[in-house]
Amino acid sequence: MKSNSFFSKGTLSKFDIFLISGIIITGLAYSLLANEFDLLGFIASVTGLLCVVLCAKRSLSNYLFGIINVSLYAVISYKSQLYGDAALNALYYLPMNFIGWWNWLRHNGGKNKDGEDDRALVRSIRMSGVQRILLFSVSLALVLLTGLLLDRFTADPQPYKDAFTTVLSVIAMFLMVKTYMEQWVLWIAVNAVSVIMWAVIFLKGGEHSALMVIMWLFYLINSVNGFIVWKRNS
């Protein structure tokens, strides 16, 4: 039996609801403590978490929230002078969300928790051993090359950190569009480093930074869950 719904029936688990409720409650609590409601940061953080939670569940609907999130995150990054992140989101993530939406539609019909085909879920696949070695080698080489270029030709104070997050994000997004389970290993690494990056910006008084720290913390938790779910279903 196949479901034709864009949103898979029973997609969200209690853990997913905990994550979504957590970022909403945490964001509102921070607003009360700061006596200021950061609407842009709040919407970006909530839509971002909805996107990654639904992606972890292999749900096609993640792209709806992803389009909103990357658009807002590009604006926030630009205002925080993270021009690389702003460009990455506006020029790569945004069009890749539309490409991913189209590609996932071609690979839908994944199994739901009842073992039934569900057109709202994508079929996840695994890389071979050779592909994983190639992925690691290419990722390492590109990170080192990009870091070297940033160090040599820009005033970037942390060239290899920026290279790490940028390169792995680009590769992970490509793997996500192609429905590879291994994307989650890269997302875990990217999310961990991004928490540190935004925490530093928060300590310097950066605008929207507090909610971005919260968002990336929840991303990190969800990426671990995403790895477990996709590994089980690939």
Contacts in CASP RR format, 6 or more apart in sequence:
PFRMAT RR
TARGET T0000
AUTHOR 0000-0000-0000
METHOD contacts of the structure
MODEL  1
MKSNSFFSKGTLSKFDIFLISGIIITGLAYSLLANEFDLLGFIASVTGLL
CVVLCAKRSLSNYLFGIINVSLYAVISYKSQLYGDAALNALYYLPMNFIG
WWNWLRHNGGKNKDGEDDRALVRSIRMSGVQRILLFSVSLALVLLTGLLL
DRFTADPQPYKDAFTTVLSVIAMFLMVKTYMEQWVLWIAVNAVSVIMWAV
IFLKGGEHSALMVIMWLFYLINSVNGFIVWKRNS
1 116 0 8 1.000
1 117 0 8 1.000
2 109 0 8 1.000
2 116 0 8 1.000
2 117 0 8 1.000
2 118 0 8 1.000
2 119 0 8 1.000
3 9 0 8 1.000
3 112 0 8 1.000
3 116 0 8 1.000
3 118 0 8 1.000
3 119 0 8 1.000
3 120 0 8 1.000
4 119 0 8 1.000
5 119 0 8 1.000
5 120 0 8 1.000
6 60 0 8 1.000
6 61 0 8 1.000
6 120 0 8 1.000
7 59 0 8 1.000
7 61 0 8 1.000
7 120 0 8 1.000
8 57 0 8 1.000
8 59 0 8 1.000
8 61 0 8 1.000
8 112 0 8 1.000
8 118 0 8 1.000
8 120 0 8 1.000
8 121 0 8 1.000
9 112 0 8 1.000
9 118 0 8 1.000
9 120 0 8 1.000
10 112 0 8 1.000
10 113 0 8 1.000
11 54 0 8 1.000
11 57 0 8 1.000
11 59 0 8 1.000
11 61 0 8 1.000
11 120 0 8 1.000
11 121 0 8 1.000
12 20 0 8 1.000
12 53 0 8 1.000
12 57 0 8 1.000
13 57 0 8 1.000
15 225 0 8 1.000
16 53 0 8 1.000
16 56 0 8 1.000
16 57 0 8 1.000
19 49 0 8 1.000
19 53 0 8 1.000
19 218 0 8 1.000
19 221 0 8 1.000
19 222 0 8 1.000
20 46 0 8 1.000
20 49 0 8 1.000
20 50 0 8 1.000
20 53 0 8 1.000
22 218 0 8 1.000
23 45 0 8 1.000
23 46 0 8 1.000
23 49 0 8 1.000
23 214 0 8 1.000
23 215 0 8 1.000
23 218 0 8 1.000
24 46 0 8 1.000
26 214 0 8 1.000
27 42 0 8 1.000
27 45 0 8 1.000
27 211 0 8 1.000
27 214 0 8 1.000
28 42 0 8 1.000
30 210 0 8 1.000
30 211 0 8 1.000
30 214 0 8 1.000
31 37 0 8 1.000
31 38 0 8 1.000
31 42 0 8 1.000
34 210 0 8 1.000
38 208 0 8 1.000
38 210 0 8 1.000
38 211 0 8 1.000
40 72 0 8 1.000
40 75 0 8 1.000
40 76 0 8 1.000
40 208 0 8 1.000
41 72 0 8 1.000
41 76 0 8 1.000
41 208 0 8 1.000
41 211 0 8 1.000
41 212 0 8 1.000
42 211 0 8 1.000
43 68 0 8 1.000
43 72 0 8 1.000
44 69 0 8 1.000
44 72 0 8 1.000
44 73 0 8 1.000
44 76 0 8 1.000
44 208 0 8 1.000
44 211 0 8 1.000
44 212 0 8 1.000
44 215 0 8 1.000
45 211 0 8 1.000
45 212 0 8 1.000
45 214 0 8 1.000
45 215 0 8 1.000
45 218 0 8 1.000
47 65 0 8 1.000
47 66 0 8 1.000
47 68 0 8 1.000
47 69 0 8 1.000
47 72 0 8 1.000
48 65 0 8 1.000
48 66 0 8 1.000
48 68 0 8 1.000
48 69 0 8 1.000
48 73 0 8 1.000
48 215 0 8 1.000
48 219 0 8 1.000
49 215 0 8 1.000
49 218 0 8 1.000
49 219 0 8 1.000
49 222 0 8 1.000
50 62 0 8 1.000
50 65 0 8 1.000
51 62 0 8 1.000
51 63 0 8 1.000
51 65 0 8 1.000
51 66 0 8 1.000
51 69 0 8 1.000
52 62 0 8 1.000
52 187 0 8 1.000
52 219 0 8 1.000
52 222 0 8 1.000
52 223 0 8 1.000
53 62 0 8 1.000
53 222 0 8 1.000
54 61 0 8 1.000
54 62 0 8 1.000
54 65 0 8 1.000
55 62 0 8 1.000
55 176 0 8 1.000
55 226 0 8 1.000
56 184 0 8 1.000
56 222 0 8 1.000
56 223 0 8 1.000
56 225 0 8 1.000
56 226 0 8 1.000
56 229 0 8 1.000
56 230 0 8 1.000
57 121 0 8 1.000
57 229 0 8 1.000
58 110 0 8 1.000
58 121 0 8 1.000
58 122 0 8 1.000
58 123 0 8 1.000
58 124 0 8 1.000
58 229 0 8 1.000
58 230 0 8 1.000
58 233 0 8 1.000
59 120 0 8 1.000
59 121 0 8 1.000
59 122 0 8 1.000
60 101 0 8 1.000
60 104 0 8 1.000
60 105 0 8 1.000
60 108 0 8 1.000
60 120 0 8 1.000
60 121 0 8 1.000
60 122 0 8 1.000
61 120 0 8 1.000
63 97 0 8 1.000
63 98 0 8 1.000
63 100 0 8 1.000
63 101 0 8 1.000
63 104 0 8 1.000
66 97 0 8 1.000
67 94 0 8 1.000
67 97 0 8 1.000
67 98 0 8 1.000
70 89 0 8 1.000
70 90 0 8 1.000
70 93 0 8 1.000
70 94 0 8 1.000
70 97 0 8 1.000
71 89 0 8 1.000
71 90 0 8 1.000
71 94 0 8 1.000
73 85 0 8 1.000
73 89 0 8 1.000
74 85 0 8 1.000
74 86 0 8 1.000
74 87 0 8 1.000
74 89 0 8 1.000
74 90 0 8 1.000
74 93 0 8 1.000
74 94 0 8 1.000
75 86 0 8 1.000
76 207 0 8 1.000
76 208 0 8 1.000
76 212 0 8 1.000
77 83 0 8 1.000
77 84 0 8 1.000
77 85 0 8 1.000
77 86 0 8 1.000
77 89 0 8 1.000
78 86 0 8 1.000
79 207 0 8 1.000
79 208 0 8 1.000
80 201 0 8 1.000
80 206 0 8 1.000
80 207 0 8 1.000
80 208 0 8 1.000
80 209 0 8 1.000
82 201 0 8 1.000
84 162 0 8 1.000
84 166 0 8 1.000
85 165 0 8 1.000
85 166 0 8 1.000
88 166 0 8 1.000
88 169 0 8 1.000
88 170 0 8 1.000
92 170 0 8 1.000
92 173 0 8 1.000
93 169 0 8 1.000
93 173 0 8 1.000
96 173 0 8 1.000
96 174 0 8 1.000
96 177 0 8 1.000
99 177 0 8 1.000
100 176 0 8 1.000
100 177 0 8 1.000
103 177 0 8 1.000
103 178 0 8 1.000
103 179 0 8 1.000
104 122 0 8 1.000
104 177 0 8 1.000
104 179 0 8 1.000
107 122 0 8 1.000
107 123 0 8 1.000
107 179 0 8 1.000
108 118 0 8 1.000
108 119 0 8 1.000
108 120 0 8 1.000
108 121 0 8 1.000
108 122 0 8 1.000
108 123 0 8 1.000
109 117 0 8 1.000
109 118 0 8 1.000
109 119 0 8 1.000
109 121 0 8 1.000
109 122 0 8 1.000
109 123 0 8 1.000
110 117 0 8 1.000
110 118 0 8 1.000
110 121 0 8 1.000
110 122 0 8 1.000
110 123 0 8 1.000
110 233 0 8 1.000
111 117 0 8 1.000
111 118 0 8 1.000
111 121 0 8 1.000
111 233 0 8 1.000
112 118 0 8 1.000
112 121 0 8 1.000
122 179 0 8 1.000
123 179 0 8 1.000
124 179 0 8 1.000
124 180 0 8 1.000
124 181 0 8 1.000
124 230 0 8 1.000
124 233 0 8 1.000
124 234 0 8 1.000
125 179 0 8 1.000
125 180 0 8 1.000
125 181 0 8 1.000
125 234 0 8 1.000
126 180 0 8 1.000
126 181 0 8 1.000
126 182 0 8 1.000
126 231 0 8 1.000
126 234 0 8 1.000
127 135 0 8 1.000
127 180 0 8 1.000
127 181 0 8 1.000
127 182 0 8 1.000
132 182 0 8 1.000
135 171 0 8 1.000
135 182 0 8 1.000
138 171 0 8 1.000
139 167 0 8 1.000
139 168 0 8 1.000
139 171 0 8 1.000
139 186 0 8 1.000
142 163 0 8 1.000
142 167 0 8 1.000
142 171 0 8 1.000
143 160 0 8 1.000
143 163 0 8 1.000
143 164 0 8 1.000
143 167 0 8 1.000
143 168 0 8 1.000
144 160 0 8 1.000
144 163 0 8 1.000
146 163 0 8 1.000
146 166 0 8 1.000
146 167 0 8 1.000
147 159 0 8 1.000
147 160 0 8 1.000
147 162 0 8 1.000
147 163 0 8 1.000
148 159 0 8 1.000
150 156 0 8 1.000
150 159 0 8 1.000
150 160 0 8 1.000
150 162 0 8 1.000
150 163 0 8 1.000
151 159 0 8 1.000
151 160 0 8 1.000
156 162 0 8 1.000
161 193 0 8 1.000
161 197 0 8 1.000
164 189 0 8 1.000
164 190 0 8 1.000
164 193 0 8 1.000
165 190 0 8 1.000
165 193 0 8 1.000
165 194 0 8 1.000
165 197 0 8 1.000
168 186 0 8 1.000
168 189 0 8 1.000
168 190 0 8 1.000
169 186 0 8 1.000
169 190 0 8 1.000
171 186 0 8 1.000
172 183 0 8 1.000
172 186 0 8 1.000
172 187 0 8 1.000
172 190 0 8 1.000
173 183 0 8 1.000
175 182 0 8 1.000
175 183 0 8 1.000
175 186 0 8 1.000
176 183 0 8 1.000
181 227 0 8 1.000
181 230 0 8 1.000
181 231 0 8 1.000
181 234 0 8 1.000
183 230 0 8 1.000
184 223 0 8 1.000
184 224 0 8 1.000
184 226 0 8 1.000
184 227 0 8 1.000
184 230 0 8 1.000
184 231 0 8 1.000
185 227 0 8 1.000
187 219 0 8 1.000
187 223 0 8 1.000
188 220 0 8 1.000
188 223 0 8 1.000
188 224 0 8 1.000
188 227 0 8 1.000
191 216 0 8 1.000
191 219 0 8 1.000
191 220 0 8 1.000
191 223 0 8 1.000
192 220 0 8 1.000
194 216 0 8 1.000
194 219 0 8 1.000
195 213 0 8 1.000
195 216 0 8 1.000
195 217 0 8 1.000
195 220 0 8 1.000
198 209 0 8 1.000
198 212 0 8 1.000
198 213 0 8 1.000
198 216 0 8 1.000
199 213 0 8 1.000
201 209 0 8 1.000
201 212 0 8 1.000
202 209 0 8 1.000
202 210 0 8 1.000
202 212 0 8 1.000
202 213 0 8 1.000
END
